[in-house]
Amino acid sequence: MRILYFAWLRERVGMAEEELELPAAVRNVQELIDWLRQRSPRHSEAFGDQGLVRCAVDQDFAALDAPVGQAREIAFFPPVTGG
Amino acid sequence: MQAADFDAGAELAALSQDGAGGIASFIGVVRGADAGGRRILGMTLEHYPGMTERALGRIAEEALARWPLTGCTIVHRVGRLSVGENIVFVGAASAHREAALQAVAFLIDWLKTSAPFWKAEEFEGGLHQWVAARAGDIAAAASWQAPEPHGLPVRPARL
């Protein structure tokens, strides 16, 4: 599965994207965040304040309980600030 | 969505077509100072390729569904922009002014909260800082959530 990071999440994790095999126990966005946090100190710090993290599953905004099993692409980013 | 600047006159001319009786627009430009008065040297607009196009398409479709528009346009720039440069153009045309004016306010309010763009401002000394989402922007977008069952949506109180 392709995991993407944008804006300060990209800077804190230290990469724009990574290709990962998710364990079967990771079923939704919250479980994915919990799993990613354990991957490195940088991941842990990037996801430190979860209130500032938003998610999209296959390019649609997704809530924490959204399923991730069938997704091809999951993105994490701060609240958007365009316009 | 584009890195290059846009020609607002050409965008407005493109909206001036049969049936249009009024054209409204909004242009966002890079400010020279942040909320605390600190001098800004420029900014970088990051976006999520693929999702951004989908999100902008949905916002435009929503405006076309809510108001009797003859056309609407969203142009959003990405990449590095200097102070005073254009960031975004939003335009809407309709037979009458009210729909065009309201649609433009709606388009920019929704764009600010539901299209995946992120701004990083540049300051003296090579510092850059990601802009935080404003509660006022979120409230403005939320004020458009409930359209009236008949006719035009209620205008938000702040307009």
gemmi code that builds the backbone of each chain (N, CA, C; Angstrom):
import gemmi

chains = {
    "A": [
        ("MET", (0.845, -1.201, 0.000), (0.000, 0.000, 0.000), (0.877, 1.247, 0.000)),
        ("ARG", (0.402, 2.244, -0.740), (1.170, 3.484, -0.846), (0.698, 4.455, 0.241)),
        ("ILE", (1.636, 4.906, 1.089), (1.320, 5.877, 2.138), (1.984, 7.199, 1.753)),
        ("LEU", (1.188, 8.270, 1.717), (1.694, 9.591, 1.310), (1.645, 10.555, 2.484)),
        ("TYR", (2.610, 11.480, 2.515), (2.632, 12.517, 3.556), (2.777, 13.881, 2.885)),
        ("PHE", (2.045, 14.859, 3.405), (2.111, 16.208, 2.842), (2.426, 17.247, 3.914)),
        ("ALA", (2.968, 18.388, 3.423), (3.241, 19.581, 4.252), (4.133, 19.201, 5.442)),
        ("TRP", (3.805, 19.667, 6.682), (4.754, 19.404, 7.770), (4.789, 17.938, 8.163)),
        ("LEU", (3.770, 17.176, 7.825), (3.860, 15.727, 8.107), (4.959, 15.089, 7.256)),
        ("ARG", (5.056, 15.538, 5.991), (6.118, 15.051, 5.091), (7.494, 15.404, 5.678)),
        ("GLU", (7.623, 16.654, 6.155), (8.916, 17.088, 6.709), (9.266, 16.320, 7.978)),
        ("ARG", (8.266, 16.099, 8.833), (8.568, 15.432, 10.113), (8.848, 13.936, 9.927)),
        ("VAL", (8.094, 13.298, 9.035), (8.363, 11.878, 8.779), (9.681, 11.733, 8.006)),
        ("GLY", (9.989, 12.740, 7.173), (11.251, 12.714, 6.435), (11.136, 12.077, 5.072)),
        ("MET", (9.929, 11.871, 4.593), (9.732, 11.315, 3.241), (8.344, 11.690, 2.744)),
        ("ALA", (8.203, 11.736, 1.415), (6.920, 12.097, 0.810), (5.996, 10.885, 0.703)),
        ("GLU", (6.585, 9.702, 0.561), (5.749, 8.503, 0.474), (6.563, 7.267, 0.784)),
        ("GLU", (5.862, 6.204, 1.119), (6.501, 4.906, 1.336), (5.513, 3.801, 0.958)),
        ("GLU", (6.080, 2.683, 0.554), (5.273, 1.525, 0.140), (5.345, 0.509, 1.273)),
        ("LEU", (4.190, 0.165, 1.855), (4.195, -0.691, 3.042), (3.190, -1.829, 2.909)),
        ("GLU", (3.552, -2.970, 3.475), (2.619, -4.090, 3.622), (1.985, -3.971, 5.003)),
        ("LEU", (0.684, -3.768, 5.051), (0.045, -3.610, 6.356), (-0.268, -4.973, 6.961)),
        ("PRO", (-0.036, -5.125, 8.271), (-0.449, -6.373, 8.923), (-1.983, -6.469, 8.946)),
        ("ALA", (-2.482, -7.675, 9.026), (-3.939, -7.889, 8.979), (-4.652, -7.184, 10.120)),
        ("ALA", (-3.928, -6.968, 11.230), (-4.551, -6.337, 12.402), (-4.882, -4.860, 12.160)),
        ("VAL", (-4.293, -4.270, 11.124), (-4.557, -2.863, 10.815), (-5.766, -2.788, 9.891)),
        ("ARG", (-6.914, -2.416, 10.476), (-8.152, -2.448, 9.693), (-8.693, -1.071, 9.336)),
        ("ASN", (-8.382, -0.077, 10.164), (-8.922, 1.254, 9.865), (-7.841, 2.319, 10.042)),
        ("VAL", (-8.215, 3.577, 9.786), (-7.249, 4.677, 9.782), (-6.578, 4.821, 11.150)),
        ("GLN", (-7.367, 4.736, 12.216), (-6.786, 4.871, 13.565), (-5.745, 3.785, 13.827)),
        ("GLU", (-6.058, 2.556, 13.431), (-5.101, 1.457, 13.660), (-3.856, 1.632, 12.791)),
        ("LEU", (-4.045, 2.218, 11.608), (-2.890, 2.493, 10.740), (-1.992, 3.550, 11.389)),
        ("ILE", (-2.594, 4.601, 11.947), (-1.799, 5.644, 12.621), (-1.030, 5.025, 13.793)),
        ("ASP", (-1.705, 4.207, 14.588), (-1.047, 3.580, 15.740), (0.129, 2.705, 15.290)),
        ("TRP", (-0.059, 2.022, 14.168), (0.999, 1.149, 13.645), (2.155, 1.976, 13.078)),
        ("LEU", (1.835, 3.040, 12.332), (2.872, 3.897, 11.753), (3.717, 4.555, 12.843)),
        ("ARG", (3.079, 4.944, 13.951), (3.783, 5.593, 15.059), (4.957, 4.758, 15.576)),
        ("GLN", (4.820, 3.446, 15.463), (5.853, 2.556, 16.006), (6.980, 2.285, 15.017)),
        ("ARG", (6.855, 2.832, 13.804), (7.858, 2.523, 12.782), (9.184, 3.232, 13.009)),
        ("SER", (9.133, 4.469, 13.549), (10.377, 5.204, 13.801), (10.070, 6.367, 14.735)),
        ("PRO", (11.118, 6.929, 15.362), (10.898, 8.122, 16.204), (10.305, 9.268, 15.380)),
        ("ARG", (10.687, 9.365, 14.110), (10.159, 10.457, 13.278), (8.661, 10.272, 13.033)),
        ("HIS", (8.248, 9.036, 12.741), (6.811, 8.779, 12.587), (6.079, 9.124, 13.876)),
        ("SER", (6.653, 8.685, 14.985), (6.017, 8.885, 16.278), (5.813, 10.377, 16.552)),
        ("GLU", (6.850, 11.180, 16.225), (6.768, 12.623, 16.458), (5.759, 13.262, 15.494)),
        ("ALA", (5.772, 12.822, 14.220), (4.871, 13.409, 13.219), (3.410, 13.211, 13.604)),
        ("PHE", (3.109, 12.046, 14.157), (1.725, 11.743, 14.531), (1.460, 12.063, 16.009)),
        ("GLY", (2.380, 12.821, 16.632), (2.281, 13.102, 18.061), (0.975, 13.768, 18.468)),
        ("ASP", (0.585, 14.812, 17.720), (-0.678, 15.492, 18.018), (-1.689, 15.100, 16.951)),
        ("GLN", (-2.418, 14.049, 17.243), (-3.305, 13.480, 16.229), (-4.447, 14.429, 15.849)),
        ("GLY", (-4.743, 15.394, 16.728), (-5.784, 16.372, 16.417), (-5.430, 17.231, 15.217)),
        ("LEU", (-4.146, 17.266, 14.842), (-3.702, 18.078, 13.711), (-3.497, 17.251, 12.452)),
        ("VAL", (-3.877, 15.977, 12.487), (-3.650, 15.095, 11.344), (-4.972, 14.769, 10.658)),
        ("ARG", (-4.998, 14.955, 9.335), (-6.158, 14.580, 8.526), (-5.735, 13.456, 7.588)),
        ("CYS", (-6.744, 12.736, 7.053), (-6.437, 11.554, 6.252), (-7.314, 11.498, 5.007)),
        ("ALA", (-6.774, 10.936, 3.936), (-7.582, 10.623, 2.760), (-7.300, 9.179, 2.362)),
        ("VAL", (-8.368, 8.429, 2.107), (-8.240, 7.056, 1.631), (-8.631, 7.053, 0.158)),
        ("ASP", (-7.698, 6.643, -0.694), (-7.910, 6.680, -2.144), (-8.459, 8.040, -2.600)),
        ("GLN", (-7.834, 9.093, -2.078), (-8.086, 10.484, -2.490), (-9.451, 11.035, -2.082)),
        ("ASP", (-10.075, 10.424, -1.069), (-11.269, 11.008, -0.460), (-10.984, 11.215, 1.026)),
        ("PHE", (-11.390, 12.375, 1.557), (-11.220, 12.609, 2.991), (-11.859, 11.453, 3.759)),
        ("ALA", (-11.166, 10.984, 4.814), (-11.648, 9.801, 5.541), (-11.566, 10.025, 7.040)),
        ("ALA", (-12.525, 9.450, 7.763), (-12.540, 9.530, 9.227), (-11.658, 8.429, 9.817)),
        ("LEU", (-11.434, 8.518, 11.130), (-10.533, 7.575, 11.799), (-11.030, 6.134, 11.735)),
        ("ASP", (-12.352, 5.957, 11.610), (-12.877, 4.587, 11.583), (-13.052, 4.061, 10.148)),
        ("ALA", (-12.572, 4.816, 9.156), (-12.694, 4.361, 7.761), (-11.821, 3.131, 7.529)),
        ("PRO", (-12.339, 2.115, 6.836), (-11.538, 0.917, 6.587), (-10.388, 1.197, 5.612)),
        ("VAL", (-9.263, 0.485, 5.802), (-8.096, 0.707, 4.946), (-7.703, -0.547, 4.155)),
        ("GLY", (-8.346, -1.662, 4.431), (-7.919, -2.941, 3.868), (-7.845, -2.989, 2.354)),
        ("GLN", (-8.823, -2.387, 1.674), (-8.879, -2.474, 0.214), (-8.227, -1.267, -0.473)),
        ("ALA", (-7.698, -0.343, 0.319), (-7.193, 0.913, -0.265), (-5.890, 0.699, -1.026)),
        ("ARG", (-5.699, 1.509, -2.054), (-4.434, 1.497, -2.789), (-3.501, 2.590, -2.268)),
        ("GLU", (-4.120, 3.699, -1.794), (-3.323, 4.880, -1.462), (-3.943, 5.584, -0.260)),
        ("ILE", (-3.127, 5.815, 0.774), (-3.623, 6.520, 1.960), (-2.695, 7.690, 2.241)),
        ("ALA", (-3.287, 8.871, 2.413), (-2.485, 10.076, 2.616), (-2.767, 10.676, 3.982)),
        ("PHE", (-1.712, 11.219, 4.607), (-1.834, 11.946, 5.870), (-1.309, 13.352, 5.676)),
        ("PHE", (-2.010, 14.317, 6.271), (-1.641, 15.721, 6.067), (-2.287, 16.589, 7.144)),
        ("PRO", (-1.785, 17.834, 7.308), (-2.437, 18.752, 8.249), (-3.743, 19.276, 7.659)),
        ("PRO", (-4.579, 19.952, 8.483), (-5.776, 20.593, 7.926), (-5.388, 21.489, 6.745)),
        ("VAL", (-6.219, 21.492, 5.702), (-5.846, 22.180, 4.453), (-5.906, 23.703, 4.627)),
        ("THR", (-5.067, 24.410, 3.858), (-4.972, 25.878, 3.987), (-4.829, 26.555, 2.624)),
        ("GLY", (-5.598, 26.102, 1.640), (-5.517, 26.726, 0.313), (-6.349, 27.989, 0.235)),
        ("GLY", (-6.514, 28.479, -0.983), (-7.365, 29.639, -1.237), (-6.628, 30.950, -1.089)),
    ],
    "B": [
        ("MET", (-5.531, 23.972, -12.035), (-4.383, 24.071, -11.176), (-3.136, 24.240, -12.016)),
        ("GLN", (-2.291, 25.182, -11.646), (-1.142, 25.474, -12.485), (-0.085, 26.214, -11.688)),
        ("ALA", (1.177, 26.114, -12.136), (2.250, 26.876, -11.513), (2.275, 28.301, -12.060)),
        ("ALA", (1.903, 28.451, -13.319), (1.973, 29.757, -13.982), (0.876, 30.689, -13.473)),
        ("ASP", (1.098, 31.998, -13.674), (0.088, 32.989, -13.304), (-1.110, 32.846, -14.232)),
        ("PHE", (-2.244, 33.423, -13.804), (-3.434, 33.426, -14.655), (-3.737, 34.853, -15.094)),
        ("ASP", (-4.528, 34.965, -16.160), (-4.962, 36.257, -16.678), (-6.427, 36.431, -16.271)),
        ("ALA", (-6.648, 37.231, -15.220), (-8.004, 37.369, -14.680), (-8.958, 37.924, -15.744)),
        ("GLY", (-8.457, 38.819, -16.591), (-9.301, 39.385, -17.639), (-9.777, 38.320, -18.616)),
        ("ALA", (-8.859, 37.424, -18.961), (-9.224, 36.347, -19.894), (-10.211, 35.383, -19.238)),
        ("GLU", (-10.027, 35.132, -17.930), (-10.947, 34.237, -17.220), (-12.346, 34.856, -17.155)),
        ("LEU", (-12.406, 36.159, -16.890), (-13.703, 36.843, -16.836), (-14.364, 36.855, -18.212)),
        ("ALA", (-13.554, 37.094, -19.262), (-14.103, 37.119, -20.624), (-14.699, 35.762, -20.982)),
        ("ALA", (-14.032, 34.689, -20.507), (-14.520, 33.341, -20.818), (-15.866, 33.072, -20.136)),
        ("LEU", (-16.124, 33.758, -19.009), (-17.402, 33.568, -18.293), (-18.529, 34.403, -18.907)),
        ("SER", (-18.154, 35.359, -19.775), (-19.148, 36.248, -20.383), (-19.710, 35.590, -21.632)),
        ("GLN", (-20.698, 34.738, -21.433), (-21.270, 34.014, -22.563), (-22.783, 34.140, -22.538)),
        ("ASP", (-23.442, 33.541, -23.508), (-24.898, 33.661, -23.633), (-25.591, 33.335, -22.313)),
        ("GLY", (-26.500, 34.178, -21.927), (-27.283, 33.915, -20.725), (-26.718, 34.557, -19.484)),
        ("ALA", (-25.451, 34.964, -19.535), (-24.846, 35.586, -18.359), (-25.269, 37.047, -18.296)),
        ("GLY", (-25.828, 37.440, -17.139), (-26.191, 38.835, -16.945), (-25.303, 39.496, -15.922)),
        ("GLY", (-24.541, 38.672, -15.201), (-23.632, 39.207, -14.193), (-22.498, 38.230, -13.949)),
        ("ILE", (-21.300, 38.766, -13.737), (-20.125, 37.931, -13.471), (-19.465, 38.453, -12.206)),
        ("ALA", (-19.253, 37.542, -11.236), (-18.575, 37.923, -9.990), (-17.283, 37.142, -9.885)),
        ("SER", (-16.297, 37.710, -9.187), (-15.017, 36.998, -9.053), (-14.320, 37.374, -7.765)),
        ("PHE", (-13.376, 36.514, -7.367), (-12.508, 36.763, -6.218), (-11.102, 36.357, -6.622)),
        ("ILE", (-10.114, 37.184, -6.250), (-8.713, 36.844, -6.495), (-7.978, 36.900, -5.172)),
        ("GLY", (-7.320, 35.810, -4.807), (-6.484, 35.788, -3.601), (-5.045, 36.054, -4.002)),
        ("VAL", (-4.349, 36.930, -3.244), (-2.940, 37.238, -3.539), (-2.087, 37.025, -2.288)),
        ("VAL", (-0.783, 36.871, -2.486), (0.137, 36.625, -1.373), (0.316, 37.916, -0.568)),
        ("ARG", (-0.013, 37.847, 0.725), (0.128, 38.991, 1.618), (1.591, 39.243, 1.963)),
        ("GLY", (1.901, 40.506, 2.350), (3.276, 40.865, 2.699), (3.608, 40.702, 4.168)),
        ("ALA", (2.618, 40.352, 4.995), (2.878, 40.182, 6.430), (1.918, 39.138, 6.976)),
        ("ASP", (2.341, 38.454, 8.056), (1.443, 37.467, 8.660), (0.542, 38.161, 9.686)),
        ("ALA", (-0.287, 37.390, 10.385), (-1.267, 37.970, 11.315), (-0.576, 38.763, 12.423)),
        ("GLY", (0.662, 38.392, 12.763), (1.380, 39.098, 13.815), (2.213, 40.268, 13.310)),
        ("GLY", (2.102, 40.579, 12.011), (2.828, 41.703, 11.442), (4.236, 41.368, 10.963)),
        ("ARG", (4.626, 40.100, 11.060), (5.949, 39.688, 10.584), (6.023, 39.748, 9.073)),
        ("ARG", (7.133, 40.239, 8.528), (7.264, 40.384, 7.084), (7.365, 39.015, 6.410)),
        ("ILE", (6.551, 38.823, 5.371), (6.578, 37.577, 4.602), (7.328, 37.835, 3.300)),
        ("LEU", (8.230, 36.928, 2.933), (9.009, 37.099, 1.703), (8.364, 36.373, 0.523)),
        ("GLY", (7.546, 35.393, 0.823), (6.888, 34.621, -0.233), (6.254, 33.402, 0.378)),
        ("MET", (5.660, 32.559, -0.455), (5.096, 31.325, 0.089), (5.153, 30.212, -0.939)),
        ("THR", (5.062, 28.993, -0.425), (5.024, 27.828, -1.308), (3.694, 27.121, -1.099)),
        ("LEU", (3.027, 26.834, -2.208), (1.748, 26.126, -2.190), (2.004, 24.675, -2.564)),
        ("GLU", (1.726, 23.776, -1.618), (1.853, 22.343, -1.900), (0.446, 21.786, -2.121)),
        ("HIS", (0.323, 20.726, -2.906), (-0.994, 20.125, -3.098), (-0.855, 18.620, -3.277)),
        ("TYR", (-1.984, 17.954, -3.350), (-2.029, 16.485, -3.468), (-2.481, 16.166, -4.895)),
        ("PRO", (-1.531, 15.916, -5.801), (-1.907, 15.696, -7.212), (-2.919, 14.559, -7.331)),
        ("GLY", (-3.929, 14.762, -8.112), (-4.978, 13.757, -8.268), (-6.171, 14.097, -7.394)),
        ("MET", (-5.945, 14.126, -6.077), (-7.052, 14.458, -5.179), (-7.476, 15.911, -5.349)),
        ("THR", (-6.514, 16.791, -5.607), (-6.852, 18.216, -5.753), (-7.828, 18.430, -6.900)),
        ("GLU", (-7.548, 17.823, -8.049), (-8.429, 17.978, -9.216), (-9.834, 17.460, -8.894)),
        ("ARG", (-9.896, 16.319, -8.221), (-11.207, 15.755, -7.848), (-11.951, 16.684, -6.910)),
        ("ALA", (-11.238, 17.212, -5.917), (-11.879, 18.087, -4.920), (-12.386, 19.369, -5.574)),
        ("LEU", (-11.584, 19.969, -6.457), (-12.018, 21.204, -7.122), (-13.221, 20.930, -8.017)),
        ("GLY", (-13.220, 19.782, -8.689), (-14.354, 19.420, -9.537), (-15.631, 19.286, -8.731)),
        ("ARG", (-15.506, 18.686, -7.545), (-16.688, 18.513, -6.688), (-17.212, 19.844, -6.170)),
        ("ILE", (-16.300, 20.739, -5.808), (-16.714, 22.056, -5.302), (-17.455, 22.809, -6.400)),
        ("ALA", (-16.927, 22.764, -7.625), (-17.581, 23.445, -8.755), (-18.955, 22.819, -9.031)),
        ("GLU", (-19.026, 21.491, -8.988), (-20.317, 20.807, -9.215), (-21.342, 21.217, -8.166)),
        ("GLU", (-20.883, 21.342, -6.922), (-21.782, 21.732, -5.842), (-22.341, 23.138, -6.085)),
        ("ALA", (-21.484, 24.053, -6.536), (-21.944, 25.425, -6.826), (-22.954, 25.410, -7.971)),
        ("LEU", (-22.671, 24.610, -9.006), (-23.575, 24.547, -10.167), (-24.922, 23.934, -9.779)),
        ("ALA", (-24.906, 23.042, -8.764), (-26.156, 22.425, -8.313), (-26.977, 23.381, -7.448)),
        ("ARG", (-26.291, 24.286, -6.732), (-26.999, 25.158, -5.781), (-27.519, 26.438, -6.419)),
        ("TRP", (-26.849, 26.943, -7.456), (-27.257, 28.216, -8.063), (-27.418, 28.045, -9.575)),
        ("PRO", (-28.285, 28.843, -10.179), (-28.467, 28.767, -11.631), (-27.349, 29.513, -12.365)),
        ("LEU", (-26.173, 28.904, -12.403), (-25.012, 29.564, -13.016), (-24.918, 29.220, -14.499)),
        ("THR", (-24.410, 30.174, -15.275), (-24.104, 29.868, -16.685), (-22.656, 29.398, -16.814)),
        ("GLY", (-21.882, 29.572, -15.738), (-20.511, 29.058, -15.744), (-19.819, 29.375, -14.434)),
        ("CYS", (-18.796, 28.584, -14.087), (-17.943, 28.956, -12.957), (-16.531, 28.448, -13.206)),
        ("THR", (-15.563, 29.147, -12.617), (-14.147, 28.865, -12.875), (-13.371, 28.899, -11.567)),
        ("ILE", (-12.492, 27.918, -11.375), (-11.532, 27.946, -10.264), (-10.145, 27.740, -10.862)),
        ("VAL", (-9.238, 28.686, -10.622), (-7.833, 28.502, -11.019), (-7.008, 28.646, -9.749)),
        ("HIS", (-6.233, 27.627, -9.390), (-5.422, 27.677, -8.176), (-3.973, 27.415, -8.546)),
        ("ARG", (-3.099, 28.303, -8.098), (-1.677, 28.120, -8.413), (-0.982, 27.268, -7.350)),
        ("VAL", (0.092, 26.604, -7.748), (0.911, 25.819, -6.825), (2.373, 26.184, -7.063)),
        ("GLY", (3.226, 25.825, -6.094), (4.652, 26.134, -6.202), (5.001, 27.386, -5.427)),
        ("ARG", (6.156, 27.971, -5.750), (6.655, 29.126, -4.989), (6.085, 30.420, -5.565)),
        ("LEU", (5.518, 31.262, -4.687), (4.913, 32.526, -5.106), (5.488, 33.672, -4.269)),
        ("SER", (5.739, 34.817, -4.916), (6.255, 35.996, -4.218), (5.102, 36.862, -3.712)),
        ("VAL", (5.416, 37.779, -2.804), (4.413, 38.702, -2.263), (3.759, 39.482, -3.408)),
        ("GLY", (2.447, 39.585, -3.365), (1.711, 40.315, -4.398), (1.278, 39.454, -5.568)),
        ("GLU", (1.835, 38.245, -5.670), (1.438, 37.373, -6.781), (0.057, 36.772, -6.539)),
        ("ASN", (-0.616, 36.472, -7.637), (-1.924, 35.816, -7.556), (-1.783, 34.391, -7.019)),
        ("ILE", (-2.726, 33.986, -6.164), (-2.797, 32.588, -5.691), (-3.974, 31.878, -6.349)),
        ("VAL", (-5.136, 32.509, -6.297), (-6.349, 31.810, -6.718), (-7.319, 32.771, -7.408)),
        ("PHE", (-7.989, 32.259, -8.423), (-9.075, 32.982, -9.093), (-10.337, 32.129, -8.985)),
        ("VAL", (-11.411, 32.768, -8.520), (-12.713, 32.101, -8.503), (-13.691, 33.026, -9.209)),
        ("GLY", (-14.445, 32.506, -10.162), (-15.418, 33.330, -10.866), (-16.703, 32.563, -11.103)),
        ("ALA", (-17.817, 33.294, -11.141), (-19.109, 32.669, -11.430), (-19.955, 33.644, -12.223)),
        ("ALA", (-20.712, 33.104, -13.162), (-21.593, 33.925, -13.991), (-23.007, 33.384, -13.905)),
        ("SER", (-23.976, 34.313, -13.902), (-25.377, 33.921, -13.820), (-26.221, 34.988, -14.500)),
        ("ALA", (-27.503, 34.692, -14.669), (-28.398, 35.680, -15.277), (-28.509, 36.911, -14.387)),
        ("HIS", (-28.439, 36.697, -13.069), (-28.595, 37.808, -12.129), (-27.476, 37.813, -11.103)),
        ("ARG", (-27.229, 38.982, -10.518), (-26.030, 39.142, -9.689), (-26.023, 38.311, -8.419)),
        ("GLU", (-27.205, 38.109, -7.800), (-27.208, 37.475, -6.486), (-26.597, 36.072, -6.536)),
        ("ALA", (-27.005, 35.286, -7.541), (-26.472, 33.923, -7.651), (-24.962, 33.955, -7.897)),
        ("ALA", (-24.510, 34.867, -8.757), (-23.074, 34.934, -9.071), (-22.270, 35.334, -7.836)),
        ("LEU", (-22.738, 36.352, -7.108), (-22.014, 36.815, -5.915), (-21.983, 35.739, -4.832)),
        ("GLN", (-23.123, 35.094, -4.596), (-23.169, 34.055, -3.559), (-22.323, 32.847, -3.946)),
        ("ALA", (-22.365, 32.477, -5.221), (-21.589, 31.309, -5.661), (-20.098, 31.554, -5.481)),
        ("VAL", (-19.627, 32.760, -5.744), (-18.204, 33.063, -5.572), (-17.815, 32.950, -4.094)),
        ("ALA", (-18.652, 33.486, -3.198), (-18.364, 33.392, -1.756), (-18.331, 31.927, -1.318)),
        ("PHE", (-19.284, 31.155, -1.817), (-19.337, 29.726, -1.498), (-18.086, 29.003, -2.024)),
        ("LEU", (-17.734, 29.252, -3.276), (-16.593, 28.559, -3.896), (-15.304, 28.801, -3.112)),
        ("ILE", (-15.052, 30.045, -2.719), (-13.785, 30.309, -2.019), (-13.845, 29.773, -0.590)),
        ("ASP", (-15.011, 29.851, 0.062), (-15.130, 29.299, 1.419), (-14.903, 27.786, 1.417)),
        ("TRP", (-15.496, 27.104, 0.468), (-15.350, 25.637, 0.426), (-13.957, 25.216, -0.029)),
        ("LEU", (-13.410, 25.992, -0.960), (-12.067, 25.679, -1.434), (-11.065, 25.718, -0.280)),
        ("LYS", (-11.243, 26.677, 0.626), (-10.299, 26.836, 1.736), (-10.321, 25.658, 2.702)),
        ("THR", (-11.430, 24.934, 2.760), (-11.525, 23.865, 3.759), (-11.646, 22.467, 3.164)),
        ("SER", (-11.859, 22.347, 1.843), (-12.060, 20.987, 1.327), (-11.247, 20.667, 0.073)),
        ("ALA", (-10.259, 21.496, -0.245), (-9.330, 21.129, -1.327), (-7.942, 20.979, -0.715)),
        ("PRO", (-7.221, 19.889, -1.069), (-5.948, 19.606, -0.395), (-4.778, 20.474, -0.886)),
        ("PHE", (-4.743, 21.713, -0.371), (-3.613, 22.632, -0.582), (-3.061, 23.006, 0.786)),
        ("TRP", (-1.744, 23.242, 0.839), (-1.105, 23.693, 2.080), (-0.144, 24.817, 1.758)),
        ("LYS", (-0.190, 25.888, 2.579), (0.674, 27.051, 2.379), (1.801, 27.043, 3.405)),
        ("ALA", (3.021, 27.270, 2.938), (4.150, 27.507, 3.836), (4.656, 28.920, 3.567)),
        ("GLU", (4.663, 29.760, 4.600), (5.135, 31.137, 4.442), (6.635, 31.205, 4.719)),
        ("GLU", (7.322, 32.078, 3.970), (8.774, 32.276, 4.143), (9.024, 33.584, 4.877)),
        ("PHE", (9.975, 33.509, 5.837), (10.339, 34.699, 6.609), (11.842, 34.941, 6.502)),
        ("GLU", (12.296, 36.102, 7.030), (13.720, 36.444, 7.045), (14.523, 35.300, 7.677)),
        ("GLY", (15.748, 35.118, 7.195), (16.631, 34.121, 7.799), (16.360, 32.707, 7.327)),
        ("GLY", (15.623, 32.571, 6.230), (15.381, 31.247, 5.664), (14.349, 30.430, 6.403)),
        ("LEU", (13.661, 31.053, 7.366), (12.627, 30.321, 8.106), (11.392, 30.105, 7.241)),
        ("HIS", (10.779, 28.957, 7.369), (9.462, 28.791, 6.758), (8.517, 28.169, 7.765)),
        ("GLN", (7.260, 28.527, 7.638), (6.280, 28.093, 8.622), (4.989, 27.706, 7.913)),
        ("TRP", (4.485, 26.520, 8.206), (3.221, 26.080, 7.612), (2.070, 26.862, 8.228)),
        ("VAL", (1.207, 27.359, 7.395), (0.053, 28.140, 7.866), (-0.926, 27.195, 8.555)),
        ("ALA", (-1.420, 27.609, 9.729), (-2.414, 26.797, 10.447), (-3.811, 27.114, 9.932)),
        ("ALA", (-4.669, 26.123, 9.917), (-6.058, 26.345, 9.494), (-6.731, 27.290, 10.480)),
        ("ARG", (-7.552, 28.204, 9.964), (-8.230, 29.186, 10.814), (-9.640, 28.708, 11.143)),
        ("ALA", (-10.001, 28.865, 12.415), (-11.344, 28.468, 12.842), (-12.398, 29.247, 12.060)),
        ("GLY", (-12.111, 30.507, 11.741), (-13.068, 31.332, 10.995), (-13.353, 30.781, 9.609)),
        ("ASP", (-12.316, 30.211, 8.969), (-12.505, 29.626, 7.637), (-13.397, 28.393, 7.710)),
        ("ILE", (-13.186, 27.596, 8.768), (-13.978, 26.371, 8.925), (-15.441, 26.737, 9.189)),
        ("ALA", (-15.656, 27.767, 10.029), (-17.023, 28.212, 10.328), (-17.689, 28.775, 9.077)),
        ("ALA", (-16.916, 29.500, 8.260), (-17.480, 30.090, 7.037), (-17.936, 28.993, 6.079)),
        ("ALA", (-17.118, 27.959, 5.926), (-17.485, 26.861, 5.026), (-18.700, 26.121, 5.570)),
        ("ALA", (-18.732, 25.921, 6.900), (-19.842, 25.188, 7.514), (-21.155, 25.948, 7.370)),
        ("SER", (-21.086, 27.282, 7.282), (-22.317, 28.080, 7.188), (-23.057, 27.810, 5.883)),
        ("TRP", (-22.369, 27.207, 4.899), (-23.001, 26.904, 3.610), (-23.554, 25.480, 3.554)),
        ("GLN", (-23.416, 24.730, 4.650), (-23.739, 23.304, 4.578), (-25.201, 23.010, 4.305)),
        ("ALA", (-26.104, 23.889, 4.776), (-27.527, 23.555, 4.693), (-28.249, 24.467, 3.700)),
        ("PRO", (-28.398, 24.044, 2.456), (-29.121, 24.884, 1.505), (-30.610, 24.918, 1.831)),
        ("GLU", (-31.242, 26.019, 1.491), (-32.700, 26.130, 1.650), (-33.370, 25.122, 0.722)),
        ("PRO", (-34.496, 24.529, 1.148), (-35.161, 23.567, 0.275), (-35.690, 24.224, -1.011)),
        ("HIS", (-35.986, 25.516, -0.941), (-36.485, 26.194, -2.141), (-35.648, 27.443, -2.377)),
        ("GLY", (-35.283, 27.651, -3.600), (-34.603, 28.893, -3.952), (-33.168, 28.934, -3.480)),
        ("LEU", (-32.662, 30.117, -3.289), (-31.253, 30.310, -2.989), (-30.949, 29.987, -1.533)),
        ("PRO", (-29.749, 29.497, -1.247), (-29.363, 29.253, 0.141), (-29.347, 30.563, 0.925)),
        ("VAL", (-29.478, 30.417, 2.225), (-29.413, 31.588, 3.100), (-27.993, 32.150, 3.054)),
        ("ARG", (-27.916, 33.436, 2.973), (-26.618, 34.092, 2.948), (-26.009, 34.039, 4.353)),
        ("PRO", (-24.734, 33.670, 4.510), (-24.162, 33.634, 5.847), (-24.188, 35.021, 6.479)),
        ("ALA", (-24.306, 35.053, 7.792), (-24.459, 36.314, 8.513), (-23.271, 37.255, 8.301)),
        ("ARG", (-22.083, 36.671, 8.062), (-20.901, 37.544, 8.013), (-20.830, 38.340, 6.718)),
        ("LEU", (-21.605, 37.985, 5.685), (-21.498, 38.715, 4.405), (-22.249, 40.037, 4.479)),
    ],
}
model = gemmi.Model(1)
for chain_id, residues in chains.items():
    chain = gemmi.Chain(chain_id)
    for i, (resn, *xyz) in enumerate(residues, 1):
        res = gemmi.Residue()
        res.name, res.seqid = resn, gemmi.SeqId(i, " ")
        for name, pos in zip(("N", "CA", "C"), xyz):
            atom = gemmi.Atom()
            atom.name, atom.element = name, gemmi.Element(name[0])
            atom.pos, atom.b_iso = gemmi.Position(*pos), 0.0
            res.add_atom(atom)
        chain.add_residue(res)
    model.add_chain(chain)
structure = gemmi.Structure()
structure.add_model(model)
structure.setup_entities()
